[in-house]
Amino acid sequence: MIAAGLKNTTIVRSRDKVTFHAAFGSRKQGTDELTANAMAIWTRVTSKLERGAGNIRSCYVKTSMGPSVKVDVIE
């Protein structure tokens, strides 16, 4: 029961920096599922910020060993 809940949990951490990192998928998942996971994190994080998405200057996505790719955020 607890393991099923933890499987659907993502930790978003920033420590003492203005940058945060979060894992949102695996290699086995398709593009649609990865996009849905990333958007769920985006929505949750921006809902906790005082100015919402206005607090975020840029967003990048990367694989564990690949280069980062900038995501154009359209509000």
C-alpha angles and dihedrals in degrees: 000000000000092000091058091053093048091050088064094047127100125192115220111196134180104161107188095334132092089233124083131198129204135171111225108171152354137246091260094063125091127237094261093053093046090049091050091050093049092048091050090055092045092051094047095047095046091048089059095049121092095233096026114218089356087079092060118084099181143353128211132185125201143164119240094265103018133089121273120257122207115235116216107227114211117188 
